[in-house]
Amino acid sequence: MASDKNVAFTLPRGATGFFHPKEGPPLPETDQRKFHAALYAAARGARGRVGETEEHTYPRTFHTATVIDVTGVHFLLCHVHHPWVAFTQERRDWYTEEFVAPPRWAHVFADFGLVVLDRAQLMLPLSAVDTSVLTPDDWREVRSYGITTSGGVLFNAWD
């Protein structure tokens, strides 16, 4: 989709995790120290604790973590190139529609400069997203994996 002022979400360069040196400067990286600080602050705010954390490994575009509180285990994703945090139903290597609404304590991430994406944003159909930065390689992966949502584009493990 071409750039359109009526779209609900705009994908920036690097949203899919693909990078080709001829496309410009290296992609930004989300500060992991900031994410971990926010994670522990959020766990305290939830009166819970941080469970497992795992740094991204190629080809995943995200770090994973869990926060455990009295309501159960909350699975978090943090995009490696953009300061986005999402919540999911389970831990996986890539996502399509498994996103859930952020818990009440998720607002803590904003205090650390991270953006919590809600389920509605992550479930946007690609027709409602400005995808003008996606390359032919990106689109090939989108089609190959049957991705139809913004969250599926952001939190992937395409190779």
N, C-alpha and C positions, 0 to 999 in steps of 0.2 A: 504494500500500500504506500502510496506517495505521502509526503508530509501533508497533513491536513489539520487545521486549527480545531476541528471538531472531534478529534480522536481523544480517547480517555487517558492514554498513556503513550509516552514516546520512548522508544528504545534508544539508548545512547550507544555510541561505538563501544564495542567490547562486551555488550550485554550477553552475547552467546558464548563468550570465552575464546573465540577464534581470533588469532592475530597473525597477520602476515606483515613482515617488516616493510614491504613496499607501501603499506596502507598508512604509514605515518609513525609517530612516536609510539613507544611501548605503551601498553594498556596501564591504566592506574591500578593500584592495589589497595584493597581495604586494609586498614591498619589492624593487624591481628591483636596487638596489645589492647587497642581500644575496644575491640569486640570482646576479648576476654574480661576486661574490666567491666564492661556493660553486662556481660553474662553473669558475673558474680554479684554485681549490684542488683540485677533482676532477680536472681535466686534469693538474695536476702529480702528483697521486697515481697517475694512470694512466700516468705517464711519456709523456704525449701533449701535445696542444695543443688550444686552443679553435679551432674552425673558424668557421662562420657563426653569427651570432646575429641574431635578428629580434624586435623588439617586436611585441606583438599589435596588430592593427588590427581595428576593428569589421568584422564581427561575431565574429571569433575570440575564444575565451575563454582563450587561452594565448599565451605567448611561446615561441619555438623557439630551439634552439641545437644545435650539434654538438661533440662531442669526438672527436678523431682520435688513435688510439693504434696500437700494433703489430698489434692484432687487427682494425682497420678503423674505420669511422665509426659513432659512436653518436649517435642522434637523441634529443634531450631536449625535453620539454614542461614548461613551468612555468605553472600555472594563474594567471590574472591576479587572482583574488579570494581564493584560499586558497593556503596555502604548500605546494602539492602538486607533486611532480616525477614525471614518468613517462618511460619509454623506449619508443621505437617502432621499427618496421622501416624506415620511410621518412618523409620530410617530406611532409605533406599539409595541407590546410586544415581537415579535420575527421577524426575517427577513430571506428571502430566496434570492430574486433577486431585491429588491427594492433600491439598492445602486445607488448613482449618483457620478459623478466626483466631487472632492473637488473644492470649489471656489478658486479664485486666492489668497485670503488672508489666506488660510489654512496653508501656510508655517509657520505662526507664531507659531503653535503648536510645531514644531521641536525645536524652540528656548527654549522651556520648557521641552525638553527631551521626547516628545511624537511623535509617528510615525503616520503620516496620511496615511491610506491605500487607494489606489485609486480603482476605480470601477473594473479595470482589475484584480487586486489582489483578490478582494472580489468575483468576478464572476468565479474564477478558478474552473474548475471541480475537484472533489476530486481525480480523477485519476492523476491530475497534482500536487497534494499536498502530502508531506510526512506526512502520517497519522499514522506512526508507534507507536506513543505514545497513540493513542486512545485505550481505554479498551473495552472489550465486552459490558459493560454497555453503553459506548459512542456510539458504533456501533448500539446497539439496538435502541437508540434514533434517530440516523441518519436515520435508516430505517423506524422507526415509523412515523417520521415527513416528510419523503420523501426529505431529505436534499441532495442536489447534488453539492453545492458550498462551498468554504472555508468560505465565509461570513455567510452562514447559520449555519455553525458549530460554528463560533466565537460569533455571536450575536443571542443568543437563549434564550428561557425560558422553557427549558425542566425540567421536574420534575421526 
